Amino acid sequence: MLRFQAMRACYTLALTALMIPAGSALAEPQPLTSLPLQAQGENRWTLPAGEYIGQFIIDQPLALHCAPGAVIKAPGQGNVLTVRAANVTIEGCALRDWGRDLTAMNAAIFLEPTATGAQIRNNDLQGPGFGIWADRNRDLLVEGNRIEGDLGLRSQDRGNGIHLFSVRGARVIDNHVWNTRDGIYIDNSNGNSIERNLFEDLRYGVHYMFSHENRVIANVTRRTRTGYALMQSRKLTVIGNRSEHDQNYGILMNYITYSTLKDNFVTDVERGDTGGDSMISGGEGKALFIYNSLFNTIENNHFQRSDLGIHLTAGSEDNRISSNAFVGNAQQVKYVAIRTQEWSVDGRGNYWSDYLGWDRNEDGLGDIAYEPNDNVDRLLWMYPQVRLLMNSPSIEVLRWVQRAFPVIKSPGVQDSHPLMKPPTRGVTEEPMNTTQRPHS
């Protein structure tokens, strides 16, 4: 019966197409059965090769597979596919030209709250609005999709590649997202897992807001304005991720509590264009920025060749920071505080490439403490104009007095047991995700 309805709807659509100018949007979304679907078994359908124009609704459980060469276009308006039914699979489809109205949440695939258990796999999405918008869904799988934004729009006018709103139990795995606004935006969504994705040329690669007990595992960000923006969330597990040539921030922690950052690798973060984003500050590129974040465990990470290795501010205290490697950063630490922060945990500190101490008993730990900043550094932070005198005799005298009379030393970071060698990490130095974008 469903096949007969699909064939009849196909003829109706063909007649309608003769009366609609090429490139026009259909007035109302059509049921998916208006397309010439081919049955492949119970509730399994294939869309044959061809170009199909319109907006379509899936309102019954089914698995849709698009044959190679099948392209569905929603010419500049609304969503391409709106999913209302539970247990829907969309696989191998090329979706193009959906709307750009971000207020209306235009998306290639829009999952309504009733779309429980959806699987969105191996699709190719290219358009201006959101790639995949999940609205209060449960048990969602988003796997192996390629999502490209519209370079003709300003970054802030594009949709996010993947947007999770009040979603629980989602798995977002092995996707490649580039030239959208954010790679993935997780808003008020708990208990989700973001794994092995590649995010390139974006505002934020991974963006968390008010989301708890999430996992961020083995992702890669490249050339974003912030690799991992973790904000107003708790109990995040951030393990084995990479940030390569991101600007402004590799990993940003803003009001993050009771979370674990482990085995992450951040390299070559430099100051870059903020793109008009007021949330991104100017100044140095920071491998790790911690703002008003408490009771976190930060261990076995590698931060290298960035303007600033780690910047702590606004009461970011009582964090466990140990067994990390700070290698070749222009400045290792920036921290102004009213009390000293000890960065050795259980007698084990961090590795600092500029540490000049020694290890006479060969236990792998430095014999004298590492203190990355002195009073001159703090003076420069408070009065940047003093940098004009950076190499002057007066500055050198101040540094000499600091060393000769440590009684006037101000509180700051101290690593009492610095490591003589970088710790072995659970993440290799080779990119974990080698997915390549298509040639234009």
Backbone hydrogen bonds in HBPLUS format (Angstrom, degrees):
<---DONOR---> <-ACCEPTOR-->    atom                        ^
c    i                          cat <-CA-CA->   ^        H-A-AA   ^      H-
h    n   atom  resd res      DA  || num        DHA   H-A  angle D-A-AA Bond
n    s   type  num  typ     dist DA aas  dist angle  dist       angle   num
A0005-GLN N   A0001-MET O   2.96 MM   4  6.28 159.6  2.00 150.7 156.2     1
A0006-ALA N   A0002-LEU O   2.92 MM   4  6.14 153.1  2.00 144.9 152.6     2
A0007-MET N   A0003-ARG O   2.97 MM   4  6.25 157.2  2.02 151.9 157.1     3
A0008-ARG N   A0004-PHE O   2.96 MM   4  6.21 165.5  1.98 153.2 157.1     4
A0009-ALA N   A0005-GLN O   2.88 MM   4  6.03 160.0  1.91 148.0 154.0     5
A0010-CYS N   A0006-ALA O   2.88 MM   4  6.04 143.1  2.02 140.3 150.8     6
A0011-TYR N   A0007-MET O   3.13 MM   4  6.50 157.4  2.18 150.9 154.6     7
A0012-THR N   A0008-ARG O   3.11 MM   4  6.42 158.0  2.16 146.1 152.4     8
A0013-LEU N   A0009-ALA O   2.85 MM   4  6.08 156.7  1.90 149.5 155.6     9
A0014-ALA N   A0010-CYS O   2.92 MM   4  6.18 154.3  1.99 149.1 156.2    10
A0015-LEU N   A0011-TYR O   3.04 MM   4  6.32 157.5  2.09 150.1 155.1    11
A0016-THR N   A0012-THR O   2.93 MM   4  6.16 156.8  1.98 147.6 154.8    12
A0017-ALA N   A0013-LEU O   2.88 MM   4  6.06 152.2  1.96 147.7 154.8    13
A0018-LEU N   A0015-LEU O   3.21 MM   3  5.42 135.7  2.42  99.2 110.4    14
A0019-MET N   A0016-THR O   2.94 MM   3  5.41 146.1  2.05 110.9 120.9    15
A0020-ILE N   A0017-ALA O   3.33 MM   3  5.18 155.3  2.40  97.3 104.3    16
A0024-SER N   A0021-PRO O   3.18 MM   3  5.76 157.7  2.23 138.9 138.3    17
A0030-GLN N   A0055-GLN O   2.72 MM  25  6.11 163.2  1.74 156.3 152.5    18
A0057-ILE N   A0030-GLN O   2.74 MM  27  6.01 144.7  1.87 147.6 156.1    19
A0034-SER N   A0031-PRO O   2.91 MM   3  5.71 166.0  1.93 125.1 128.0    20
A0032-LEU N   A0057-ILE O   2.89 MM  25  5.51 145.1  2.02 160.1 149.3    21
A0035-LEU N   A0032-LEU O   2.99 MM   3  5.85 167.2  2.01 125.9 128.9    22
A0037-LEU N   A0035-LEU O   2.77 MM   2  5.63 134.2  1.98 111.8  96.9    23
A0038-GLN N   A0046-THR O   2.81 MM   8  5.05 156.2  1.86 144.2 152.4    24
A0046-THR N   A0038-GLN O   2.82 MM   8  5.05 158.4  1.87 142.1 149.3    25
A0040-GLN N   A0044-ARG O   2.80 MM   4  5.23 162.3  1.83 150.0 145.5    26
A0044-ARG N   A0041-GLY O   3.22 MM   3  5.18 166.8  2.23 120.4 116.4    27
A0063-ALA N   A0043-ASN O   2.78 MM  20  6.19 148.4  1.88 153.8 164.7    28
A0045-TRP N   A0063-ALA O   2.87 MM  18  6.15 168.6  1.88 176.2 177.8    29
A0065-HIS N   A0045-TRP O   2.84 MM  20  6.19 160.8  1.88 160.1 166.6    30
A0047-LEU N   A0065-HIS O   2.85 MM  18  6.32 150.8  1.93 147.9 156.9    31
A0067-ALA N   A0047-LEU O   2.90 MM  20  5.89 172.8  1.91 154.1 156.5    32
A0050-GLY N   A0069-GLY O   3.06 MM  19  6.03 163.6  2.09 115.3 116.6    33
A0071-VAL N   A0050-GLY O   2.86 MM  21  6.22 163.4  1.88 164.1 166.5    34
A0052-TYR N   A0071-VAL O   2.82 MM  19  6.16 162.6  1.85 164.0 170.0    35
A0073-LYS N   A0052-TYR O   2.72 MM  21  6.09 163.7  1.74 163.2 168.8    36
A0054-GLY N   A0073-LYS O   2.62 MM  19  6.00 165.4  1.64 164.1 168.7    37
A0056-PHE N   A0080-VAL O   2.87 MM  24  6.10 171.5  1.88 155.5 157.6    38
A0082-THR N   A0056-PHE O   2.91 MM  26  6.33 154.7  1.97 154.4 162.7    39
A0058-ILE N   A0082-THR O   2.83 MM  24  6.17 162.2  1.86 163.2 165.9    40
A0084-ARG N   A0058-ILE O   2.85 MM  26  5.96 176.2  1.85 163.1 164.2    41
A0085-ALA N   A0058-ILE O   3.35 MM  27  6.45 151.0  2.44 141.4 141.8    42
A0089-THR N   A0062-LEU O   2.97 MM  27  6.46 156.0  2.03 146.6 153.2    43
A0064-LEU N   A0089-THR O   2.73 MM  25  5.92 172.9  1.73 159.1 157.3    44
A0091-GLU N   A0064-LEU O   2.91 MM  27  6.20 155.0  1.98 162.3 170.5    45
A0066-CYS N   A0091-GLU O   3.07 MM  25  6.53 158.6  2.12 163.6 170.5    46
A0070-ALA N   A0067-ALA O   3.03 MM   3  5.65 148.7  2.13 148.3 146.6    47
A0072-ILE N   A0094-ALA O   2.96 MM  22  6.35 165.4  1.98 168.3 171.4    48
A0096-ARG N   A0072-ILE O   3.02 MM  24  6.35 156.3  2.08 155.8 159.6    49
A0074-ALA N   A0096-ARG O   3.16 MM  22  6.63 158.8  2.21 160.3 160.8    50
A0076-GLY N   A0074-ALA O   2.51 MM   2  5.92 106.2  2.04 125.4 113.1    51
A0076-GLY N   A0097-ASP O   2.64 MM  21  5.26 152.4  1.71 143.8 150.9    52
A0099-GLY N   A0078-GLY O   2.92 MM  21  4.79 171.7  1.93 146.9 147.9    53
A0080-VAL N   A0107-ALA O   3.28 MM  27  6.95 142.1  2.43 141.9 151.7    54
A0081-LEU N   A0108-ALA O   2.94 MM  27  6.20 162.0  1.98 154.4 160.4    55
A0110-PHE N   A0081-LEU O   2.94 MM  29  6.37 163.0  1.97 161.1 166.5    56
A0083-VAL N   A0110-PHE O   2.85 MM  27  6.19 167.5  1.87 163.4 167.3    57
A0112-GLU N   A0083-VAL O   3.00 MM  29  6.02 165.9  2.02 162.2 166.8    58
A0087-ASN N   A0116-THR O   2.76 MM  29  6.13 165.8  1.78 171.6 176.1    59
A0119-GLN N   A0088-VAL O   2.89 MM  31  6.35 155.7  1.95 154.6 159.2    60
A0090-ILE N   A0119-GLN O   2.89 MM  29  6.36 158.7  1.94 165.4 172.3    61
A0121-ARG N   A0090-ILE O   2.94 MM  31  6.29 161.4  1.97 161.3 167.1    62
A0092-GLY N   A0121-ARG O   3.16 MM  29  6.73 147.9  2.27 150.7 160.2    63
A0124-ASP N   A0093-CYS O   2.85 MM  31  6.17 163.2  1.88 148.5 153.6    64
A0095-LEU N   A0124-ASP O   2.96 MM  29  6.35 152.5  2.03 149.0 157.6    65
A0126-GLN N   A0095-LEU O   3.10 MM  31  6.49 157.2  2.15 162.0 169.1    66
A0106-ASN N   A0101-ASP O   3.14 MM   5  5.64 178.3  2.14 154.7 154.3    67
A0105-MET N   A0102-LEU O   3.08 MM   3  4.67 150.7  2.17  92.3 100.9    68
A0130-PHE N   A0106-ASN O   2.95 MM  24  6.13 148.0  2.05 165.3 155.0    69
A0108-ALA N   A0130-PHE O   3.05 MM  22  6.64 141.0  2.20 145.8 155.1    70
A0108-ALA N   A0131-GLY O   3.17 MM  23  5.13 126.5  2.47 115.9 130.0    71
A0109-ILE N   A0131-GLY O   3.14 MM  22  6.54 154.1  2.21 155.1 163.0    72
A0133-TRP N   A0109-ILE O   3.03 MM  24  6.44 163.1  2.06 162.0 167.5    73
A0111-LEU N   A0133-TRP O   2.86 MM  22  6.14 175.0  1.86 175.1 176.6    74
A0135-ASP N   A0111-LEU O   3.12 MM  24  5.92 158.2  2.17 152.4 158.5    75
A0115-ALA N   A0112-GLU O   2.85 MM   3  5.54 168.2  1.86 130.8 134.1    76
A0116-THR N   A0114-THR O   2.91 MM   2  5.64 139.0  2.08 101.0  90.5    77
A0117-GLY N   A0138-ARG O   2.97 MM  21  6.20 176.5  1.97 163.5 164.6    78
A0141-LEU N   A0118-ALA O   3.00 MM  23  6.35 155.6  2.06 153.0 160.6    79
A0120-ILE N   A0141-LEU O   2.79 MM  21  6.12 169.6  1.80 164.4 166.5    80
A0143-GLU N   A0120-ILE O   2.92 MM  23  6.31 156.5  1.98 153.3 161.2    81
A0122-ASN N   A0143-GLU O   2.90 MM  21  6.41 153.7  1.97 150.9 159.7    82
A0146-ARG N   A0123-ASN O   2.90 MM  23  6.30 162.5  1.93 163.3 169.1    83
A0125-LEU N   A0146-ARG O   2.78 MM  21  6.11 167.6  1.80 171.6 174.0    84
A0148-GLU N   A0125-LEU O   2.91 MM  23  6.24 160.6  1.95 150.7 156.6    85
A0127-GLY N   A0148-GLU O   3.21 MM  21  6.70 153.8  2.28 165.4 168.6    86
A0159-GLY N   A0128-PRO O   3.11 MM  31  6.44 157.2  2.17 144.8 148.4    87
A0131-GLY N   A0160-ASN O   3.04 MM  29  6.54 158.2  2.09 150.8 155.1    88
A0132-ILE N   A0161-GLY O   2.98 MM  29  6.41 145.2  2.11 142.8 153.6    89
A0163-HIS N   A0132-ILE O   2.86 MM  31  6.19 160.7  1.90 169.5 174.5    90
A0134-ALA N   A0163-HIS O   2.88 MM  29  6.15 172.9  1.88 176.1 178.3    91
A0165-PHE N   A0134-ALA O   2.97 MM  31  6.11 167.6  1.98 167.8 171.8    92
A0136-ARG N   A0165-PHE O   2.75 MM  29  5.80 164.4  1.78 172.3 174.5    93
A0168-ARG N   A0137-ASN O   3.14 MM  31  6.62 159.4  2.19 157.4 162.7    94
A0139-ASP N   A0168-ARG O   3.05 MM  29  6.55 144.3  2.18 150.5 159.2    95
A0171-ARG N   A0140-LEU O   2.83 MM  31  6.25 151.5  1.91 155.0 163.8    96
A0142-VAL N   A0171-ARG O   2.90 MM  29  6.26 168.0  1.91 165.3 167.4    97
A0173-ILE N   A0142-VAL O   2.89 MM  31  6.31 152.4  1.97 154.6 163.8    98
A0144-GLY N   A0173-ILE O   3.04 MM  29  6.56 152.3  2.12 152.9 161.4    99
A0176-HIS N   A0145-ASN O   2.91 MM  31  6.33 162.1  1.94 163.8 169.7   100
A0147-ILE N   A0176-HIS O   2.91 MM  29  6.32 164.0  1.93 160.9 166.0   101
A0178-TRP N   A0147-ILE O   3.03 MM  31  6.53 157.2  2.08 163.8 170.9   102
A0149-GLY N   A0178-TRP O   3.04 MM  29  6.52 153.4  2.12 146.9 154.8   103
A0153-LEU N   A0150-ASP O   3.17 MM   3  5.89 170.3  2.18 121.0 123.5   104
A0157-ASP N   A0154-ARG O   2.90 MM   3  5.25 147.7  2.00 111.2 121.6   105
A0158-ARG N   A0155-SER O   3.20 MM   3  5.55 167.2  2.21 112.7 116.5   106
A0181-ARG N   A0159-GLY O   3.01 MM  22  5.58 170.3  2.02 135.8 136.8   107
A0161-GLY N   A0182-ASP O   2.89 MM  21  6.31 166.5  1.91 170.6 172.2   108
A0162-ILE N   A0183-GLY O   3.04 MM  21  6.35 138.2  2.22 138.3 150.9   109
A0185-TYR N   A0162-ILE O   2.94 MM  23  6.41 155.3  2.01 158.2 165.6   110
A0164-LEU N   A0185-TYR O   2.90 MM  21  6.21 172.3  1.90 172.9 175.6   111
A0187-ASP N   A0164-LEU O   2.91 MM  23  6.05 176.5  1.91 172.3 173.5   112
A0166-SER N   A0187-ASP O   2.95 MM  21  6.29 167.2  1.96 165.9 170.2   113
A0193-SER N   A0170-ALA O   2.93 MM  23  6.28 159.0  1.97 154.6 161.4   114
A0172-VAL N   A0193-SER O   2.90 MM  21  6.27 167.4  1.91 166.6 170.8   115
A0195-GLU N   A0172-VAL O   2.84 MM  23  6.17 162.3  1.88 159.2 165.3   116
A0174-ASP N   A0195-GLU O   3.10 MM  21  6.66 146.6  2.21 148.1 158.4   117
A0198-LEU N   A0175-ASN O   2.89 MM  23  6.31 162.4  1.92 161.3 167.2   118
A0177-VAL N   A0198-LEU O   2.95 MM  21  6.38 162.7  1.98 166.1 171.6   119
A0200-GLU N   A0177-VAL O   3.00 MM  23  6.44 161.5  2.03 158.3 164.4   120
A0179-ASN N   A0201-ASP O   3.31 MM  22  5.45 139.2  2.49 121.1 132.1   121
A0203-ARG N   A0181-ARG O   2.74 MM  22  5.49 171.7  1.75 167.7 167.5   122
A0183-GLY N   A0204-TYR O   2.87 MM  21  6.43 154.0  1.93 152.3 161.1   123
A0184-ILE N   A0205-GLY O   3.05 MM  21  6.48 141.2  2.20 149.2 161.0   124
A0207-HIS N   A0184-ILE O   2.98 MM  23  6.19 152.9  2.05 162.9 170.1   125
A0186-ILE N   A0207-HIS O   2.79 MM  21  6.14 169.5  1.80 170.7 173.3   126
A0209-MET N   A0186-ILE O   2.92 MM  23  6.19 149.9  2.01 174.0 171.2   127
A0188-ASN N   A0209-MET O   3.05 MM  21  6.49 160.5  2.09 160.9 167.2   128
A0191-GLY N   A0212-HIS O   3.20 MM  21  6.78 151.8  2.29 154.7 163.1   129
A0215-ARG N   A0192-ASN O   2.90 MM  23  6.33 158.6  1.95 154.6 161.9   130
A0194-ILE N   A0215-ARG O   2.79 MM  21  6.02 165.0  1.81 151.8 156.4   131
A0217-ILE N   A0194-ILE O   2.85 MM  23  6.19 157.3  1.90 156.5 164.2   132
A0196-ARG N   A0217-ILE O   3.02 MM  21  6.51 151.0  2.11 154.2 163.4   133
A0220-VAL N   A0197-ASN O   2.89 MM  23  6.29 156.6  1.95 162.7 170.2   134
A0199-PHE N   A0220-VAL O   2.87 MM  21  6.21 164.5  1.89 161.1 166.4   135
A0222-ARG N   A0199-PHE O   2.90 MM  23  6.37 146.2  2.02 156.0 164.5   136
A0201-ASP N   A0222-ARG O   3.00 MM  21  6.48 149.4  2.09 155.6 165.4   137
A0225-ARG N   A0202-LEU O   3.13 MM  23  6.62 137.9  2.31 135.5 147.1   138
A0225-ARG N   A0203-ARG O   2.92 MM  22  4.90 130.3  2.17 123.6 138.8   139
A0226-THR N   A0203-ARG O   2.92 MM  23  6.31 121.6  2.27 161.9 166.1   140
A0205-GLY N   A0226-THR O   3.02 MM  21  6.60 147.6  2.13 152.5 162.0   141
A0205-GLY N   A0227-GLY O   3.14 MM  22  4.86 124.9  2.46 111.7 126.8   142
A0206-VAL N   A0227-GLY O   3.00 MM  21  6.47 152.2  2.07 151.6 160.6   143
A0229-ALA N   A0206-VAL O   2.74 MM  23  5.99 159.5  1.78 176.9 173.6   144
A0208-TYR N   A0229-ALA O   2.84 MM  21  6.26 165.6  1.86 166.7 171.1   145
A0231-MET N   A0208-TYR O   3.13 MM  23  5.51 139.6  2.31 119.5 131.1   146
A0213-GLU N   A0234-ARG O   3.11 MM  21  6.63 153.0  2.19 148.2 156.6   147
A0237-THR N   A0214-ASN O   2.92 MM  23  6.32 157.4  1.97 158.9 166.1   148
A0216-VAL N   A0237-THR O   2.76 MM  21  6.06 165.4  1.78 166.6 165.2   149
A0239-ILE N   A0216-VAL O   2.98 MM  23  6.38 145.3  2.11 152.2 163.2   150
A0218-ALA N   A0239-ILE O   3.05 MM  21  6.51 156.9  2.10 150.2 157.5   151
A0242-ARG N   A0219-ASN O   2.85 MM  23  6.27 152.8  1.93 153.1 162.3   152
A0221-THR N   A0242-ARG O   3.01 MM  21  6.31 149.2  2.11 139.3 148.6   153
A0244-GLU N   A0221-THR O   2.90 MM  23  6.18 167.2  1.92 157.2 161.4   154
A0223-ARG N   A0244-GLU O   3.29 MM  21  6.82 149.9  2.39 152.0 159.6   155
A0247-GLN N   A0224-THR O   2.73 MM  23  6.09 165.0  1.75 161.3 166.7   156
A0227-GLY N   A0249-TYR O   3.06 MM  22  6.46 157.7  2.11 144.2 148.7   157
A0228-TYR N   A0250-GLY O   2.94 MM  22  6.31 147.2  2.05 145.8 156.5   158
A0252-LEU N   A0228-TYR O   2.82 MM  24  6.06 172.9  1.82 169.3 167.9   159
A0230-LEU N   A0252-LEU O   2.84 MM  22  5.85 166.0  1.86 161.6 163.2   160
A0254-ASN N   A0230-LEU O   2.86 MM  24  6.18 161.3  1.90 163.3 168.2   161
A0232-GLN N   A0254-ASN O   2.75 MM  22  6.19 149.2  1.84 159.3 168.7   162
A0257-THR N   A0233-SER O   3.29 MM  24  6.82 149.3  2.39 143.1 152.0   163
A0235-LYS N   A0257-THR O   3.05 MM  22  6.58 150.6  2.14 154.1 163.2   164
A0260-THR N   A0236-LEU O   2.88 MM  24  6.28 161.9  1.92 166.4 171.1   165
A0238-VAL N   A0260-THR O   2.82 MM  22  6.01 177.7  1.82 173.7 173.9   166
A0262-LYS N   A0238-VAL O   2.97 MM  24  6.40 159.8  2.02 154.6 160.2   167
A0240-GLY N   A0262-LYS O   3.06 MM  22  6.62 148.9  2.16 146.9 156.4   168
A0265-PHE N   A0241-ASN O   2.87 MM  24  6.32 158.7  1.91 157.8 164.9   169
A0243-SER N   A0265-PHE O   2.91 MM  22  6.39 148.9  2.01 155.9 159.7   170
A0267-THR N   A0243-SER O   2.96 MM  24  6.22 163.1  1.99 162.1 166.5   171
A0245-HIS N   A0267-THR O   3.17 MM  22  6.39 154.3  2.24 150.0 157.6   172
A0249-TYR N   A0247-GLN O   2.71 MM   2  5.68 138.1  1.88 112.1  98.0   173
A0248-ASN N   A0270-GLU O   2.79 MM  22  5.83 158.3  1.84 141.1 146.9   174
A0286-LYS N   A0248-ASN O   2.75 MM  38  5.88 171.9  1.76 142.6 139.9   175
A0250-GLY N   A0286-LYS O   2.89 MM  36  6.41 146.5  2.00 154.7 158.2   176
A0251-ILE N   A0287-ALA O   2.98 MM  36  6.23 147.5  2.08 138.8 148.6   177
A0289-PHE N   A0251-ILE O   2.96 MM  38  6.38 157.7  2.01 160.0 167.0   178
A0253-MET N   A0289-PHE O   2.79 MM  36  6.04 163.7  1.81 164.6 170.4   179
A0291-TYR N   A0253-MET O   2.79 MM  38  6.00 165.8  1.81 164.1 169.1   180
A0255-TYR N   A0291-TYR O   3.06 MM  36  6.44 166.7  2.07 169.6 172.2   181
A0297-THR N   A0259-SER O   2.91 MM  38  6.34 162.6  1.94 162.7 168.3   182
A0261-LEU N   A0297-THR O   2.85 MM  36  6.22 166.7  1.86 167.1 171.5   183
A0299-GLU N   A0261-LEU O   3.01 MM  38  6.48 153.6  2.09 166.1 172.6   184
A0302-HIS N   A0264-ASN O   2.85 MM  38  6.26 156.3  1.90 157.7 165.8   185
A0266-VAL N   A0302-HIS O   2.82 MM  36  6.15 171.0  1.82 171.0 173.7   186
A0304-GLN N   A0266-VAL O   2.92 MM  38  6.35 163.3  1.95 159.1 164.7   187
A0268-ASP N   A0304-GLN O   3.10 MM  36  6.55 143.6  2.24 140.2 150.9   188
A0307-ASP N   A0269-VAL O   3.15 MM  38  6.57 155.4  2.21 172.1 178.6   189
A0277-ASP N   A0274-THR O   3.02 MM   3  5.44 162.3  2.05 115.4 121.2   190
A0280-ILE N   A0277-ASP O   3.18 MM   3  5.70 162.0  2.21 113.3 118.7   191
A0308-LEU N   A0285-GLY O   2.95 MM  23  6.07 137.5  2.14 167.7 164.8   192
A0287-ALA N   A0308-LEU O   2.87 MM  21  6.26 167.8  1.88 173.1 175.8   193
A0288-LEU N   A0309-GLY O   3.13 MM  21  6.31 130.4  2.39 131.4 145.5   194
A0311-HIS N   A0288-LEU O   2.94 MM  23  6.41 152.0  2.02 155.5 164.7   195
A0290-ILE N   A0311-HIS O   2.83 MM  21  6.17 170.2  1.84 169.4 171.3   196
A0313-THR N   A0290-ILE O   3.07 MM  23  6.47 146.7  2.18 165.5 174.4   197
A0292-ASN N   A0313-THR O   3.25 MM  21  6.61 166.7  2.27 146.8 149.1   198
A0295-PHE N   A0318-ASP O   3.22 MM  23  5.42 131.6  2.46 107.8 118.4   199
A0320-ARG N   A0296-ASN O   2.81 MM  24  6.19 158.7  1.86 165.2 170.3   200
A0298-ILE N   A0320-ARG O   2.73 MM  22  5.94 178.2  1.73 173.2 172.6   201
A0322-SER N   A0298-ILE O   3.18 MM  24  6.67 148.3  2.29 149.3 158.7   202
A0325-ALA N   A0301-ASN O   2.85 MM  24  6.31 154.9  1.91 155.4 163.9   203
A0303-PHE N   A0325-ALA O   2.85 MM  22  6.12 172.3  1.85 169.9 171.5   204
A0327-VAL N   A0303-PHE O   2.94 MM  24  6.28 159.9  1.98 152.9 159.5   205
A0305-ARG N   A0327-VAL O   3.02 MM  22  6.55 146.6  2.14 155.0 164.1   206
A0330-ALA N   A0306-SER O   2.93 MM  24  6.39 153.1  2.00 156.7 165.3   207
A0331-GLN N   A0307-ASP O   3.07 MM  24  6.23 125.9  2.37 128.4 143.5   208
A0309-GLY N   A0331-GLN O   2.84 MM  22  6.32 154.9  1.90 153.1 161.6   209
A0310-ILE N   A0332-GLN O   2.98 MM  22  6.33 136.5  2.17 139.0 151.7   210
A0334-LYS N   A0310-ILE O   2.99 MM  24  6.46 140.9  2.15 154.2 162.2   211
A0312-LEU N   A0334-LYS O   3.05 MM  22  6.44 158.4  2.10 166.8 173.6   212
A0317-GLU N   A0315-GLY O   2.88 MM   2  5.59 123.9  2.20 112.4  95.7   213
A0323-SER N   A0349-GLY O   2.74 MM  26  5.63 159.3  1.78 128.6 133.3   214
A0351-TYR N   A0324-ASN O   2.76 MM  27  6.15 168.5  1.78 165.5 168.2   215
A0326-PHE N   A0351-TYR O   2.88 MM  25  6.07 161.6  1.92 150.7 156.1   216
A0353-SER N   A0326-PHE O   3.01 MM  27  6.32 162.8  2.04 171.4 168.5   217
A0341-GLN N   A0412-GLY O   2.74 MM  71  5.93 156.9  1.79 140.4 146.8   218
A0414-GLN N   A0341-GLN O   2.83 MM  73  6.02 156.1  1.88 167.6 162.0   219
A0343-TRP N   A0414-GLN O   2.82 MM  71  6.07 161.7  1.86 153.1 157.6   220
A0345-VAL N   A0348-ARG O   2.87 MM   3  5.31 156.0  1.93 146.7 139.2   221
A0348-ARG N   A0345-VAL O   3.12 MM   3  5.31 143.9  2.25 104.4 114.6   222
A0349-GLY N   A0417-HIS O   2.86 MM  68  4.86 129.6  2.11 154.7 140.5   223
A0419-LEU N   A0350-ASN O   2.76 MM  69  5.33 161.0  1.80 122.3 128.7   224
A0355-TYR N   A0352-TRP O   3.13 MM   3  5.38 163.1  2.16 117.5 117.4   225
A0367-ASP N   A0358-TRP O   2.81 MM   9  5.90 156.3  1.87 175.8 175.6   226
A0362-GLU N   A0359-ASP O   3.29 MM   3  5.28 158.5  2.34 101.9 108.1   227
A0420-MET N   A0364-GLY O   3.05 MM  56  5.42 156.0  2.11 142.0 139.6   228
A0366-GLY N   A0418-PRO O   2.73 MM  52  5.23 163.1  1.75 154.0 159.8   229
A0370-TYR N   A0415-ASP O   2.80 MM  45  5.03 165.8  1.82 143.5 145.6   230
A0415-ASP N   A0370-TYR O   2.88 MM  45  5.03 163.7  1.90 152.4 157.1   231
A0378-ARG N   A0374-ASP O   3.27 MM   4  6.70 158.2  2.32 149.0 154.7   232
A0379-LEU N   A0375-ASN O   2.92 MM   4  6.14 149.7  2.01 143.6 152.1   233
A0380-LEU N   A0376-VAL O   2.97 MM   4  6.29 153.9  2.04 150.0 156.5   234
A0381-TRP N   A0377-ASP O   2.97 MM   4  6.31 147.5  2.08 147.3 156.7   235
A0382-MET N   A0378-ARG O   3.04 MM   4  6.27 158.3  2.09 148.4 153.3   236
A0383-TYR N   A0379-LEU O   2.86 MM   4  5.92 149.9  1.95 146.5 155.6   237
A0386-VAL N   A0383-TYR O   2.94 MM   3  5.85 167.6  1.96 131.6 135.3   238
A0387-ARG N   A0384-PRO O   3.04 MM   3  5.80 167.6  2.06 121.5 125.5   239
A0388-LEU N   A0385-GLN O   3.26 MM   3  6.12 168.8  2.27 119.5 122.2   240
A0389-LEU N   A0386-VAL O   2.82 MM   3  5.59 160.9  1.85 123.8 129.7   241
A0390-MET N   A0387-ARG O   2.98 MM   3  4.81 161.6  2.02 113.8 112.9   242
A0392-SER N   A0389-LEU O   2.95 MM   3  5.11 166.1  1.97 120.6 121.6   243
A0396-GLU N   A0392-SER O   3.27 MM   4  6.62 160.5  2.31 150.6 156.2   244
A0397-VAL N   A0393-PRO O   2.90 MM   4  6.14 152.0  1.98 150.0 157.4   245
A0398-LEU N   A0394-SER O   3.06 MM   4  6.36 156.9  2.12 145.4 151.0   246
A0399-ARG N   A0395-ILE O   3.02 MM   4  6.36 158.5  2.06 151.7 156.9   247
A0400-TRP N   A0396-GLU O   2.97 MM   4  6.23 153.2  2.05 145.4 153.0   248
A0401-VAL N   A0397-VAL O   2.91 MM   4  6.20 160.1  1.95 155.8 160.6   249
A0402-GLN N   A0398-LEU O   2.96 MM   4  6.19 154.3  2.03 146.5 153.9   250
A0403-ARG N   A0399-ARG O   3.09 MM   4  6.42 156.6  2.15 148.2 152.8   251
A0404-ALA N   A0400-TRP O   2.86 MM   4  6.06 158.7  1.91 152.0 158.8   252
A0405-PHE N   A0401-VAL O   2.85 MM   4  5.73 156.1  1.90 151.7 155.8   253
A0408-ILE N   A0405-PHE O   3.27 MM   3  6.45 175.2  2.28 134.7 133.6   254
A0409-LYS N   A0406-PRO O   2.94 MM   3  5.11 159.4  1.98 115.8 117.8   255
